[in-house]
Amino acid sequence: MRKLTAKFLPGKKKAAPRKRRRTRRPDRRRTLGLFLTTMLFGVLLGFGWAWWSGWAMTARAELASWAVEKSIASGLIVRKIEIEGYAETRRKTILDALGVQAGDPILSLDPAKAQAALEALPWVQTAAVERHLPDRIRLHLTEREPLALWQSNGKLALIDVEGVVIQRGKLARFRTLPVVIGGSAPKKAQALFATLGREPELAARVATATLIGRRRWNLRLKNGVEIYLPEEGLATAWATLSEYERLEGITQHKVTVVDLRLEGRLVVRIPQIKTKPGHRPERET
């Protein structure tokens, strides 16, 4: 009879039940407290900076005042003001803009501020301000160059080569300058007169220049003859007219208009003939 042997097999372990993690909700009170703390810190920092800035500015002003007082005691005062390059601007006007006069502390001069004030004067184009210790200030000015009179809304103004208005009144001594007409004429006048100046004899006879459609010019000579200039090829057309003028004196005859708008053509209009009303003869050259 067999002997029975009992064998015990290890049983499977049951998995331990997992603990559920509780999802934490953000602590609103803590977040709000942090936000308020940050804001309070920012406000305090802002007030601190404002106070410090005001104190710093005050201290700087007091230091500057102290330096000026010490400079006076040391003999750093203005005794001489030299001005170069002015003809149209009065000396008193320049000194008023400078803001410093003889006897003032030389350190009280702010060169950058003085330069801006001088360049704001109508005739002054550029200004250089130099402070030479212990007692000398030197100014070098460049005044604007008159180019023409600009007619706008029936009124005249003097303009320079950059199209800047120099003055609007007291223009009698500038009556010999040509007159430009048109809203954009001042800015375009320099280029026009530079081209016309290539033929100086003819250019000297120009009385007015009217900008047409911001694209081209019509000229009126001093004898009343009108010149219609082209939009393109202005220099060539002007040289052609100058050549005809030298050879034939074309604008000296009984003509009213010389039309140069068509490339390679010169059209001359003469006064209307009474026997043929409505007919305007033209001669092409």
PyRosetta script that sets phi, psi and omega in degrees:
from pyrosetta import init, pose_from_sequence

init()
pose = pose_from_sequence("MRKLTAKFLPGKKKAAPRKRRRTRRPDRRRTLGLFLTTMLFGVLLGFGWAWWSGWAMTARAELASWAVEKSIASGLIVRKIEIEGYAETRRKTILDALGVQAGDPILSLDPAKAQAALEALPWVQTAAVERHLPDRIRLHLTEREPLALWQSNGKLALIDVEGVVIQRGKLARFRTLPVVIGGSAPKKAQALFATLGREPELAARVATATLIGRRRWNLRLKNGVEIYLPEEGLATAWATLSEYERLEGITQHKVTVVDLRLEGRLVVRIPQIKTKPGHRPERET")
pose.set_psi(1, 125.8)
pose.set_omega(1, -178.6)
pose.set_phi(2, -69.1)
pose.set_psi(2, 148.3)
pose.set_omega(2, 178.1)
pose.set_phi(3, -91.7)
pose.set_psi(3, 121.6)
pose.set_omega(3, -177.5)
pose.set_phi(4, -81.7)
pose.set_psi(4, 133.3)
pose.set_omega(4, 178.9)
pose.set_phi(5, -117.5)
pose.set_psi(5, 129.5)
pose.set_omega(5, -179.9)
pose.set_phi(6, -90.2)
pose.set_psi(6, 131.7)
pose.set_omega(6, 179.4)
pose.set_phi(7, -122.1)
pose.set_psi(7, 123.9)
pose.set_omega(7, -177.5)
pose.set_phi(8, -100.7)
pose.set_psi(8, 124.6)
pose.set_omega(8, 178.1)
pose.set_phi(9, -97.1)
pose.set_psi(9, 138.1)
pose.set_omega(9, 179.5)
pose.set_phi(10, -66.5)
pose.set_psi(10, 131.6)
pose.set_omega(10, 179.5)
pose.set_phi(11, -80.4)
pose.set_psi(11, 159.6)
pose.set_omega(11, 179.2)
pose.set_phi(12, -71.7)
pose.set_psi(12, 133.7)
pose.set_omega(12, 179.0)
pose.set_phi(13, -76.7)
pose.set_psi(13, 136.6)
pose.set_omega(13, 176.6)
pose.set_phi(14, -79.7)
pose.set_psi(14, 133.0)
pose.set_omega(14, 179.5)
pose.set_phi(15, -64.4)
pose.set_psi(15, 135.4)
pose.set_omega(15, 179.5)
pose.set_phi(16, -68.3)
pose.set_psi(16, 137.2)
pose.set_omega(16, -178.7)
pose.set_phi(17, -61.8)
pose.set_psi(17, 132.8)
pose.set_omega(17, 179.5)
pose.set_phi(18, -73.4)
pose.set_psi(18, 139.7)
pose.set_omega(18, 176.7)
pose.set_phi(19, -82.8)
pose.set_psi(19, 130.7)
pose.set_omega(19, 177.5)
pose.set_phi(20, -75.5)
pose.set_psi(20, 127.3)
pose.set_omega(20, 177.5)
pose.set_phi(21, -80.4)
pose.set_psi(21, 133.5)
pose.set_omega(21, 179.4)
pose.set_phi(22, -85.2)
pose.set_psi(22, 122.1)
pose.set_omega(22, 178.7)
pose.set_phi(23, -72.3)
pose.set_psi(23, 121.1)
pose.set_omega(23, -178.9)
pose.set_phi(24, -81.0)
pose.set_psi(24, 128.0)
pose.set_omega(24, 173.4)
pose.set_phi(25, -80.8)
pose.set_psi(25, 142.9)
pose.set_omega(25, -179.7)
pose.set_phi(26, -58.6)
pose.set_psi(26, 138.4)
pose.set_omega(26, -180.0)
pose.set_phi(27, -76.1)
pose.set_psi(27, 100.6)
pose.set_omega(27, -176.4)
pose.set_phi(28, -62.1)
pose.set_psi(28, -36.3)
pose.set_omega(28, -179.1)
pose.set_phi(29, -65.0)
pose.set_psi(29, -40.6)
pose.set_omega(29, -179.6)
pose.set_phi(30, -66.2)
pose.set_psi(30, -42.7)
pose.set_omega(30, 179.2)
pose.set_phi(31, -63.1)
pose.set_psi(31, -44.4)
pose.set_omega(31, 179.6)
pose.set_phi(32, -63.2)
pose.set_psi(32, -39.9)
pose.set_omega(32, 179.1)
pose.set_phi(33, -63.8)
pose.set_psi(33, -41.3)
pose.set_omega(33, 178.3)
pose.set_phi(34, -64.1)
pose.set_psi(34, -40.7)
pose.set_omega(34, 179.9)
pose.set_phi(35, -63.1)
pose.set_psi(35, -45.7)
pose.set_omega(35, -179.0)
pose.set_phi(36, -66.2)
pose.set_psi(36, -37.5)
pose.set_omega(36, 178.2)
pose.set_phi(37, -63.1)
pose.set_psi(37, -42.8)
pose.set_omega(37, 179.4)
pose.set_phi(38, -63.4)
pose.set_psi(38, -43.5)
pose.set_omega(38, 179.4)
pose.set_phi(39, -63.4)
pose.set_psi(39, -42.9)
pose.set_omega(39, -179.7)
pose.set_phi(40, -62.5)
pose.set_psi(40, -40.8)
pose.set_omega(40, 178.4)
pose.set_phi(41, -63.1)
pose.set_psi(41, -41.6)
pose.set_omega(41, 179.4)
pose.set_phi(42, -64.0)
pose.set_psi(42, -42.0)
pose.set_omega(42, 179.0)
pose.set_phi(43, -63.5)
pose.set_psi(43, -45.6)
pose.set_omega(43, 179.4)
pose.set_phi(44, -63.0)
pose.set_psi(44, -38.8)
pose.set_omega(44, 178.3)
pose.set_phi(45, -64.3)
pose.set_psi(45, -41.0)
pose.set_omega(45, 178.8)
pose.set_phi(46, -63.0)
pose.set_psi(46, -45.2)
pose.set_omega(46, 177.9)
pose.set_phi(47, -63.4)
pose.set_psi(47, -38.6)
pose.set_omega(47, 179.1)
pose.set_phi(48, -63.7)
pose.set_psi(48, -42.2)
pose.set_omega(48, 179.9)
pose.set_phi(49, -66.8)
pose.set_psi(49, -40.8)
pose.set_omega(49, 178.8)
pose.set_phi(50, -61.7)
pose.set_psi(50, -43.5)
pose.set_omega(50, 179.1)
pose.set_phi(51, -63.9)
pose.set_psi(51, -45.3)
pose.set_omega(51, -178.8)
pose.set_phi(52, -63.2)
pose.set_psi(52, -41.8)
pose.set_omega(52, 179.7)
pose.set_phi(53, -62.0)
pose.set_psi(53, -45.2)
pose.set_omega(53, 178.7)
pose.set_phi(54, -62.1)
pose.set_psi(54, -41.0)
pose.set_omega(54, 178.5)
pose.set_phi(55, -65.6)
pose.set_psi(55, -42.1)
pose.set_omega(55, -178.8)
pose.set_phi(56, -63.6)
pose.set_psi(56, -41.3)
pose.set_omega(56, 179.3)
pose.set_phi(57, -64.9)
pose.set_psi(57, -41.9)
pose.set_omega(57, 178.6)
pose.set_phi(58, -63.1)
pose.set_psi(58, -43.7)
pose.set_omega(58, 179.7)
pose.set_phi(59, -63.5)
pose.set_psi(59, -39.0)
pose.set_omega(59, 179.5)
pose.set_phi(60, -64.4)
pose.set_psi(60, -43.6)
pose.set_omega(60, 179.4)
pose.set_phi(61, -62.7)
pose.set_psi(61, -41.7)
pose.set_omega(61, 179.8)
pose.set_phi(62, -66.0)
pose.set_psi(62, -38.3)
pose.set_omega(62, 178.8)
pose.set_phi(63, -65.4)
pose.set_psi(63, -41.3)
pose.set_omega(63, 178.8)
pose.set_phi(64, -63.9)
pose.set_psi(64, -42.1)
pose.set_omega(64, 178.9)
pose.set_phi(65, -62.7)
pose.set_psi(65, -41.4)
pose.set_omega(65, 178.4)
pose.set_phi(66, -62.8)
pose.set_psi(66, -41.0)
pose.set_omega(66, -179.8)
pose.set_phi(67, -64.5)
pose.set_psi(67, -39.4)
pose.set_omega(67, 178.9)
pose.set_phi(68, -64.4)
pose.set_psi(68, -43.6)
pose.set_omega(68, 179.1)
pose.set_phi(69, -61.4)
pose.set_psi(69, -41.9)
pose.set_omega(69, 179.1)
pose.set_phi(70, -66.6)
pose.set_psi(70, -35.3)
pose.set_omega(70, -179.8)
pose.set_phi(71, -66.4)
pose.set_psi(71, -35.8)
pose.set_omega(71, 177.2)
pose.set_phi(72, -63.3)
pose.set_psi(72, -44.0)
pose.set_omega(72, 179.2)
pose.set_phi(73, -63.7)
pose.set_psi(73, -26.7)
pose.set_omega(73, -179.4)
pose.set_phi(74, -89.8)
pose.set_psi(74, 0.6)
pose.set_omega(74, 178.4)
pose.set_phi(75, 87.4)
pose.set_psi(75, 14.2)
pose.set_omega(75, 179.5)
pose.set_phi(76, -87.0)
pose.set_psi(76, 72.4)
pose.set_omega(76, 178.7)
pose.set_phi(77, -125.1)
pose.set_psi(77, 157.1)
pose.set_omega(77, -177.4)
pose.set_phi(78, -74.8)
pose.set_psi(78, 123.0)
pose.set_omega(78, 176.5)
pose.set_phi(79, -118.4)
pose.set_psi(79, -20.6)
pose.set_omega(79, -176.6)
pose.set_phi(80, -146.3)
pose.set_psi(80, 132.1)
pose.set_omega(80, 176.3)
pose.set_phi(81, -122.5)
pose.set_psi(81, 114.2)
pose.set_omega(81, -179.6)
pose.set_phi(82, -100.8)
pose.set_psi(82, 131.6)
pose.set_omega(82, -178.9)
pose.set_phi(83, -126.2)
pose.set_psi(83, 127.9)
pose.set_omega(83, 178.8)
pose.set_phi(84, -123.8)
pose.set_psi(84, 149.6)
pose.set_omega(84, 170.0)
pose.set_phi(85, 85.0)
pose.set_psi(85, 22.6)
pose.set_omega(85, 178.8)
pose.set_phi(86, -120.1)
pose.set_psi(86, 142.4)
pose.set_omega(86, 177.8)
pose.set_phi(87, -138.5)
pose.set_psi(87, -42.9)
pose.set_omega(87, -177.7)
pose.set_phi(88, -87.2)
pose.set_psi(88, -27.1)
pose.set_omega(88, -177.8)
pose.set_phi(89, -90.4)
pose.set_psi(89, 134.4)
pose.set_omega(89, -179.9)
pose.set_phi(90, -72.7)
pose.set_psi(90, 147.2)
pose.set_omega(90, -179.3)
pose.set_phi(91, -61.3)
pose.set_psi(91, -40.3)
pose.set_omega(91, 179.7)
pose.set_phi(92, -61.7)
pose.set_psi(92, -39.0)
pose.set_omega(92, 178.5)
pose.set_phi(93, -62.7)
pose.set_psi(93, -39.4)
pose.set_omega(93, 179.2)
pose.set_phi(94, -65.8)
pose.set_psi(94, -45.2)
pose.set_omega(94, -179.2)
pose.set_phi(95, -65.6)
pose.set_psi(95, -37.2)
pose.set_omega(95, 177.5)
pose.set_phi(96, -63.1)
pose.set_psi(96, -40.7)
pose.set_omega(96, 179.1)
pose.set_phi(97, -69.3)
pose.set_psi(97, -34.5)
pose.set_omega(97, 179.1)
pose.set_phi(98, -63.1)
pose.set_psi(98, -38.4)
pose.set_omega(98, 177.2)
pose.set_phi(99, 80.6)
pose.set_psi(99, 8.2)
pose.set_omega(99, 179.6)
pose.set_phi(100, -134.5)
pose.set_psi(100, 141.9)
pose.set_omega(100, 178.5)
pose.set_phi(101, -134.3)
pose.set_psi(101, 171.6)
pose.set_omega(101, -179.5)
pose.set_phi(102, -57.2)
pose.set_psi(102, 133.5)
pose.set_omega(102, -179.0)
pose.set_phi(103, 100.5)
pose.set_psi(103, -16.0)
pose.set_omega(103, 178.3)
pose.set_phi(104, -78.6)
pose.set_psi(104, 154.6)
pose.set_omega(104, 174.9)
pose.set_phi(105, -61.6)
pose.set_psi(105, 130.6)
pose.set_omega(105, -176.5)
pose.set_phi(106, -68.9)
pose.set_psi(106, -25.7)
pose.set_omega(106, 178.8)
pose.set_phi(107, -75.0)
pose.set_psi(107, -11.1)
pose.set_omega(107, 177.9)
pose.set_phi(108, -77.3)
pose.set_psi(108, -9.9)
pose.set_omega(108, 178.4)
pose.set_phi(109, -77.5)
pose.set_psi(109, 127.2)
pose.set_omega(109, 172.4)
pose.set_phi(110, -102.6)
pose.set_psi(110, 102.3)
pose.set_omega(110, -175.0)
pose.set_phi(111, -56.8)
pose.set_psi(111, -41.3)
pose.set_omega(111, -178.6)
pose.set_phi(112, -66.2)
pose.set_psi(112, -42.9)
pose.set_omega(112, 178.7)
pose.set_phi(113, -65.9)
pose.set_psi(113, -40.3)
pose.set_omega(113, 179.0)
pose.set_phi(114, -65.6)
pose.set_psi(114, -39.9)
pose.set_omega(114, 178.5)
pose.set_phi(115, -61.0)
pose.set_psi(115, -45.1)
pose.set_omega(115, 179.5)
pose.set_phi(116, -62.0)
pose.set_psi(116, -40.3)
pose.set_omega(116, -179.7)
pose.set_phi(117, -66.8)
pose.set_psi(117, -39.3)
pose.set_omega(117, 179.6)
pose.set_phi(118, -68.6)
pose.set_psi(118, -41.1)
pose.set_omega(118, -179.0)
pose.set_phi(119, -73.1)
pose.set_psi(119, -8.8)
pose.set_omega(119, 174.4)
pose.set_phi(120, -84.1)
pose.set_psi(120, -10.7)
pose.set_omega(120, 177.2)
pose.set_phi(121, -69.9)
pose.set_psi(121, 144.2)
pose.set_omega(121, -172.7)
pose.set_phi(122, -55.0)
pose.set_psi(122, -43.3)
pose.set_omega(122, -174.8)
pose.set_phi(123, -86.9)
pose.set_psi(123, -16.2)
pose.set_omega(123, -173.6)
pose.set_phi(124, -85.6)
pose.set_psi(124, 122.3)
pose.set_omega(124, 177.1)
pose.set_phi(125, -90.2)
pose.set_psi(125, -48.9)
pose.set_omega(125, 176.5)
pose.set_phi(126, -136.7)
pose.set_psi(126, 154.4)
pose.set_omega(126, 179.3)
pose.set_phi(127, -142.8)
pose.set_psi(127, 138.8)
pose.set_omega(127, 174.3)
pose.set_phi(128, -121.1)
pose.set_psi(128, 129.0)
pose.set_omega(128, -177.0)
pose.set_phi(129, -117.0)
pose.set_psi(129, 122.5)
pose.set_omega(129, -179.4)
pose.set_phi(130, -122.5)
pose.set_psi(130, 137.2)
pose.set_omega(130, 177.6)
pose.set_phi(131, -112.6)
pose.set_psi(131, 116.4)
pose.set_omega(131, -178.8)
pose.set_phi(132, -111.2)
pose.set_psi(132, 109.1)
pose.set_omega(132, 179.0)
pose.set_phi(133, -70.9)
pose.set_psi(133, 144.5)
pose.set_omega(133, 13.4)
pose.set_phi(134, -95.4)
pose.set_psi(134, -13.6)
pose.set_omega(134, -166.1)
pose.set_phi(135, -146.7)
pose.set_psi(135, 15.5)
pose.set_omega(135, -172.8)
pose.set_phi(136, -125.4)
pose.set_psi(136, 138.1)
pose.set_omega(136, 174.4)
pose.set_phi(137, -119.9)
pose.set_psi(137, 134.4)
pose.set_omega(137, -178.9)
pose.set_phi(138, -123.2)
pose.set_psi(138, 131.5)
pose.set_omega(138, 178.6)
pose.set_phi(139, -119.3)
pose.set_psi(139, 134.5)
pose.set_omega(139, 173.8)
pose.set_phi(140, -123.9)
pose.set_psi(140, 117.5)
pose.set_omega(140, -176.5)
pose.set_phi(141, -110.9)
pose.set_psi(141, 148.4)
pose.set_omega(141, 169.4)
pose.set_phi(142, -120.8)
pose.set_psi(142, 117.8)
pose.set_omega(142, -177.7)
pose.set_phi(143, -90.7)
pose.set_psi(143, 158.7)
pose.set_omega(143, -177.9)
pose.set_phi(144, -72.2)
pose.set_psi(144, 149.6)
pose.set_omega(144, 180.0)
pose.set_phi(145, -100.6)
pose.set_psi(145, 115.7)
pose.set_omega(145, 179.7)
pose.set_phi(146, -62.6)
pose.set_psi(146, 137.8)
pose.set_omega(146, -179.8)
pose.set_phi(147, -114.9)
pose.set_psi(147, -46.3)
pose.set_omega(147, -174.1)
pose.set_phi(148, -162.1)
pose.set_psi(148, 173.9)
pose.set_omega(148, 170.6)
pose.set_phi(149, -102.0)
pose.set_psi(149, 133.3)
pose.set_omega(149, -179.4)
pose.set_phi(150, -103.4)
pose.set_psi(150, 123.0)
pose.set_omega(150, 178.4)
pose.set_phi(151, -98.1)
pose.set_psi(151, 121.0)
pose.set_omega(151, 179.5)
pose.set_phi(152, -142.6)
pose.set_psi(152, 126.7)
pose.set_omega(152, -179.0)
pose.set_phi(153, 53.9)
pose.set_psi(153, 37.5)
pose.set_omega(153, 176.6)
pose.set_phi(154, 77.9)
pose.set_psi(154, 4.3)
pose.set_omega(154, -179.6)
pose.set_phi(155, -119.1)
pose.set_psi(155, 152.7)
pose.set_omega(155, -177.6)
pose.set_phi(156, -106.3)
pose.set_psi(156, 148.4)
pose.set_omega(156, 174.5)
pose.set_phi(157, -143.1)
pose.set_psi(157, 146.0)
pose.set_omega(157, 178.3)
pose.set_phi(158, -85.4)
pose.set_psi(158, 129.3)
pose.set_omega(158, 179.3)
pose.set_phi(159, -120.6)
pose.set_psi(159, 156.9)
pose.set_omega(159, 178.0)
pose.set_phi(160, -100.6)
pose.set_psi(160, -172.3)
pose.set_omega(160, -175.2)
pose.set_phi(161, -67.3)
pose.set_psi(161, -17.7)
pose.set_omega(161, 177.7)
pose.set_phi(162, -93.4)
pose.set_psi(162, -0.1)
pose.set_omega(162, -178.7)
pose.set_phi(163, 84.5)
pose.set_psi(163, 9.9)
pose.set_omega(163, 179.8)
pose.set_phi(164, -82.4)
pose.set_psi(164, 134.7)
pose.set_omega(164, 177.6)
pose.set_phi(165, -73.3)
pose.set_psi(165, 124.0)
pose.set_omega(165, 179.6)
pose.set_phi(166, -90.1)
pose.set_psi(166, -50.6)
pose.set_omega(166, 178.2)
pose.set_phi(167, -157.8)
pose.set_psi(167, 158.9)
pose.set_omega(167, -176.8)
pose.set_phi(168, -113.7)
pose.set_psi(168, -16.2)
pose.set_omega(168, 179.2)
pose.set_phi(169, -118.7)
pose.set_psi(169, 172.5)
pose.set_omega(169, 179.2)
pose.set_phi(170, 53.5)
pose.set_psi(170, 59.4)
pose.set_omega(170, -174.5)
pose.set_phi(171, -105.9)
pose.set_psi(171, 6.5)
pose.set_omega(171, -173.8)
pose.set_phi(172, -56.2)
pose.set_psi(172, -40.7)
pose.set_omega(172, -177.0)
pose.set_phi(173, -76.6)
pose.set_psi(173, -3.3)
pose.set_omega(173, 178.2)
pose.set_phi(174, -108.6)
pose.set_psi(174, 13.7)
pose.set_omega(174, -176.1)
pose.set_phi(175, -65.5)
pose.set_psi(175, -18.5)
pose.set_omega(175, -179.9)
pose.set_phi(176, -79.2)
pose.set_psi(176, -11.1)
pose.set_omega(176, 178.7)
pose.set_phi(177, -74.2)
pose.set_psi(177, 150.4)
pose.set_omega(177, 176.4)
pose.set_phi(178, -67.1)
pose.set_psi(178, 157.1)
pose.set_omega(178, 179.7)
pose.set_phi(179, -106.8)
pose.set_psi(179, 130.8)
pose.set_omega(179, 174.9)
pose.set_phi(180, -108.4)
pose.set_psi(180, 142.2)
pose.set_omega(180, -174.7)
pose.set_phi(181, -128.2)
pose.set_psi(181, 135.4)
pose.set_omega(181, 179.0)
pose.set_phi(182, 130.3)
pose.set_psi(182, 145.5)
pose.set_omega(182, -176.7)
pose.set_phi(183, -58.1)
pose.set_psi(183, -40.1)
pose.set_omega(183, -179.1)
pose.set_phi(184, -96.7)
pose.set_psi(184, 5.2)
pose.set_omega(184, -175.0)
pose.set_phi(185, -58.8)
pose.set_psi(185, -42.0)
pose.set_omega(185, -177.4)
pose.set_phi(186, -57.5)
pose.set_psi(186, -40.3)
pose.set_omega(186, -177.3)
pose.set_phi(187, -73.7)
pose.set_psi(187, -22.2)
pose.set_omega(187, -177.6)
pose.set_phi(188, -103.6)
pose.set_psi(188, -5.4)
pose.set_omega(188, -173.8)
pose.set_phi(189, -67.1)
pose.set_psi(189, -38.2)
pose.set_omega(189, -177.0)
pose.set_phi(190, -60.3)
pose.set_psi(190, -45.1)
pose.set_omega(190, 179.9)
pose.set_phi(191, -62.9)
pose.set_psi(191, -39.4)
pose.set_omega(191, 179.1)
pose.set_phi(192, -62.5)
pose.set_psi(192, -52.3)
pose.set_omega(192, -175.2)
pose.set_phi(193, -70.1)
pose.set_psi(193, -24.7)
pose.set_omega(193, 174.3)
pose.set_phi(194, -65.4)
pose.set_psi(194, -39.2)
pose.set_omega(194, 178.0)
pose.set_phi(195, -71.7)
pose.set_psi(195, -45.2)
pose.set_omega(195, 179.8)
pose.set_phi(196, -61.6)
pose.set_psi(196, -32.5)
pose.set_omega(196, -177.8)
pose.set_phi(197, -66.3)
pose.set_psi(197, -11.9)
pose.set_omega(197, 176.6)
pose.set_phi(198, -69.3)
pose.set_psi(198, -20.5)
pose.set_omega(198, 175.3)
pose.set_phi(199, -121.3)
pose.set_psi(199, 77.2)
pose.set_omega(199, -168.8)
pose.set_phi(200, -60.4)
pose.set_psi(200, -35.9)
pose.set_omega(200, -178.1)
pose.set_phi(201, -64.8)
pose.set_psi(201, -42.4)
pose.set_omega(201, 179.2)
pose.set_phi(202, -74.5)
pose.set_psi(202, -37.5)
pose.set_omega(202, -180.0)
pose.set_phi(203, -62.2)
pose.set_psi(203, -33.5)
pose.set_omega(203, -178.9)
pose.set_phi(204, -66.1)
pose.set_psi(204, -15.7)
pose.set_omega(204, -178.6)
pose.set_phi(205, -95.7)
pose.set_psi(205, 0.9)
pose.set_omega(205, -179.7)
pose.set_phi(206, -77.6)
pose.set_psi(206, 126.3)
pose.set_omega(206, 179.1)
pose.set_phi(207, -98.3)
pose.set_psi(207, -46.1)
pose.set_omega(207, -179.2)
pose.set_phi(208, -137.8)
pose.set_psi(208, 154.7)
pose.set_omega(208, 175.1)
pose.set_phi(209, -135.5)
pose.set_psi(209, 120.3)
pose.set_omega(209, -177.8)
pose.set_phi(210, -110.1)
pose.set_psi(210, 125.4)
pose.set_omega(210, 178.7)
pose.set_phi(211, -80.9)
pose.set_psi(211, 123.4)
pose.set_omega(211, -177.4)
pose.set_phi(212, -104.5)
pose.set_psi(212, 117.2)
pose.set_omega(212, 176.6)
pose.set_phi(213, 57.7)
pose.set_psi(213, 25.3)
pose.set_omega(213, -179.8)
pose.set_phi(214, 59.8)
pose.set_psi(214, 18.6)
pose.set_omega(214, -174.3)
pose.set_phi(215, -122.0)
pose.set_psi(215, -38.5)
pose.set_omega(215, -175.1)
pose.set_phi(216, -146.0)
pose.set_psi(216, 175.7)
pose.set_omega(216, -174.2)
pose.set_phi(217, -122.4)
pose.set_psi(217, 147.2)
pose.set_omega(217, 165.0)
pose.set_phi(218, -112.8)
pose.set_psi(218, 130.9)
pose.set_omega(218, 178.7)
pose.set_phi(219, -106.4)
pose.set_psi(219, 152.1)
pose.set_omega(219, 170.5)
pose.set_phi(220, -125.6)
pose.set_psi(220, 121.9)
pose.set_omega(220, 178.4)
pose.set_phi(221, -77.7)
pose.set_psi(221, 167.4)
pose.set_omega(221, -177.4)
pose.set_phi(222, -65.7)
pose.set_psi(222, -20.9)
pose.set_omega(222, 176.9)
pose.set_phi(223, -91.7)
pose.set_psi(223, 6.8)
pose.set_omega(223, 175.3)
pose.set_phi(224, 95.5)
pose.set_psi(224, -9.4)
pose.set_omega(224, 179.9)
pose.set_phi(225, -70.8)
pose.set_psi(225, 135.0)
pose.set_omega(225, 178.6)
pose.set_phi(226, -98.0)
pose.set_psi(226, 141.2)
pose.set_omega(226, 178.8)
pose.set_phi(227, -119.7)
pose.set_psi(227, 119.3)
pose.set_omega(227, 177.1)
pose.set_phi(228, -93.9)
pose.set_psi(228, 109.3)
pose.set_omega(228, -178.9)
pose.set_phi(229, -88.9)
pose.set_psi(229, 151.3)
pose.set_omega(229, -179.4)
pose.set_phi(230, -81.5)
pose.set_psi(230, 162.6)
pose.set_omega(230, 176.0)
pose.set_phi(231, -73.4)
pose.set_psi(231, -40.0)
pose.set_omega(231, 178.3)
pose.set_phi(232, -113.4)
pose.set_psi(232, 151.1)
pose.set_omega(232, 177.8)
pose.set_phi(233, 71.0)
pose.set_psi(233, 34.9)
pose.set_omega(233, -177.4)
pose.set_phi(234, -60.9)
pose.set_psi(234, -46.5)
pose.set_omega(234, -176.6)
pose.set_phi(235, -61.5)
pose.set_psi(235, -41.9)
pose.set_omega(235, -179.7)
pose.set_phi(236, -65.7)
pose.set_psi(236, -44.5)
pose.set_omega(236, -179.5)
pose.set_phi(237, -63.2)
pose.set_psi(237, -41.3)
pose.set_omega(237, -179.8)
pose.set_phi(238, -66.4)
pose.set_psi(238, -39.6)
pose.set_omega(238, 177.5)
pose.set_phi(239, -65.6)
pose.set_psi(239, -37.3)
pose.set_omega(239, 178.1)
pose.set_phi(240, -63.7)
pose.set_psi(240, -45.8)
pose.set_omega(240, 178.8)
pose.set_phi(241, -61.9)
pose.set_psi(241, -41.2)
pose.set_omega(241, 179.7)
pose.set_phi(242, -62.2)
pose.set_psi(242, -38.2)
pose.set_omega(242, 178.7)
pose.set_phi(243, -66.3)
pose.set_psi(243, -44.7)
pose.set_omega(243, 176.9)
pose.set_phi(244, -62.0)
pose.set_psi(244, -35.8)
pose.set_omega(244, -180.0)
pose.set_phi(245, -66.4)
pose.set_psi(245, -39.7)
pose.set_omega(245, 178.8)
pose.set_phi(246, -68.4)
pose.set_psi(246, -37.6)
pose.set_omega(246, -175.8)
pose.set_phi(247, -81.9)
pose.set_psi(247, -40.8)
pose.set_omega(247, -171.5)
pose.set_phi(248, -122.1)
pose.set_psi(248, -10.1)
pose.set_omega(248, -175.0)
pose.set_phi(249, 59.9)
pose.set_psi(249, 47.5)
pose.set_omega(249, -169.0)
pose.set_phi(250, -59.9)
pose.set_psi(250, -35.3)
pose.set_omega(250, -178.6)
pose.set_phi(251, -84.4)
pose.set_psi(251, -2.0)
pose.set_omega(251, 179.9)
pose.set_phi(252, -90.3)
pose.set_psi(252, -11.8)
pose.set_omega(252, 179.4)
pose.set_phi(253, -86.6)
pose.set_psi(253, -175.9)
pose.set_omega(253, -179.2)
pose.set_phi(254, -80.8)
pose.set_psi(254, 77.5)
pose.set_omega(254, 176.5)
pose.set_phi(255, -125.1)
pose.set_psi(255, 151.8)
pose.set_omega(255, 177.8)
pose.set_phi(256, -106.6)
pose.set_psi(256, -33.5)
pose.set_omega(256, -175.9)
pose.set_phi(257, -140.2)
pose.set_psi(257, 139.4)
pose.set_omega(257, 168.0)
pose.set_phi(258, -117.8)
pose.set_psi(258, 113.7)
pose.set_omega(258, -173.9)
pose.set_phi(259, -101.4)
pose.set_psi(259, 116.9)
pose.set_omega(259, -179.3)
pose.set_phi(260, -112.9)
pose.set_psi(260, 17.1)
pose.set_omega(260, -173.1)
pose.set_phi(261, -71.2)
pose.set_psi(261, -27.1)
pose.set_omega(261, 179.6)
pose.set_phi(262, -92.3)
pose.set_psi(262, 128.5)
pose.set_omega(262, -177.0)
pose.set_phi(263, -61.3)
pose.set_psi(263, 130.3)
pose.set_omega(263, 177.2)
pose.set_phi(264, 78.7)
pose.set_psi(264, 4.9)
pose.set_omega(264, -178.9)
pose.set_phi(265, -129.6)
pose.set_psi(265, 146.7)
pose.set_omega(265, 176.0)
pose.set_phi(266, -129.8)
pose.set_psi(266, 116.0)
pose.set_omega(266, -177.3)
pose.set_phi(267, -108.8)
pose.set_psi(267, 128.9)
pose.set_omega(267, -179.0)
pose.set_phi(268, -113.4)
pose.set_psi(268, 129.9)
pose.set_omega(268, 176.0)
pose.set_phi(269, -106.5)
pose.set_psi(269, 136.9)
pose.set_omega(269, 178.7)
pose.set_phi(270, -113.7)
pose.set_psi(270, 164.2)
pose.set_omega(270, -179.2)
pose.set_phi(271, -58.2)
pose.set_psi(271, 149.4)
pose.set_omega(271, 179.4)
pose.set_phi(272, -64.1)
pose.set_psi(272, 141.4)
pose.set_omega(272, 177.3)
pose.set_phi(273, -87.2)
pose.set_psi(273, 130.5)
pose.set_omega(273, -174.1)
pose.set_phi(274, -62.8)
pose.set_psi(274, -30.7)
pose.set_omega(274, -177.8)
pose.set_phi(275, -73.4)
pose.set_psi(275, -12.5)
pose.set_omega(275, 180.0)
pose.set_phi(276, -131.0)
pose.set_psi(276, 76.4)
pose.set_omega(276, -178.5)
pose.set_phi(277, -63.0)
pose.set_psi(277, 142.8)
pose.set_omega(277, 178.3)
pose.set_phi(278, 83.7)
pose.set_psi(278, -7.2)
pose.set_omega(278, -179.0)
pose.set_phi(279, -103.6)
pose.set_psi(279, 128.9)
pose.set_omega(279, -180.0)
pose.set_phi(280, -119.2)
pose.set_psi(280, 99.5)
pose.set_omega(280, -178.6)
pose.set_phi(281, -63.7)
pose.set_psi(281, 145.3)
pose.set_omega(281, 176.8)
pose.set_phi(282, -132.4)
pose.set_psi(282, 147.4)
pose.set_omega(282, 177.4)
pose.set_phi(283, -125.0)
pose.set_psi(283, 122.3)
pose.set_omega(283, 179.0)
pose.set_phi(284, -92.3)
pose.set_psi(284, 141.4)
pose.set_omega(284, 179.6)
pose.set_phi(285, -126.2)
pose.dump_pdb("model.pdb")
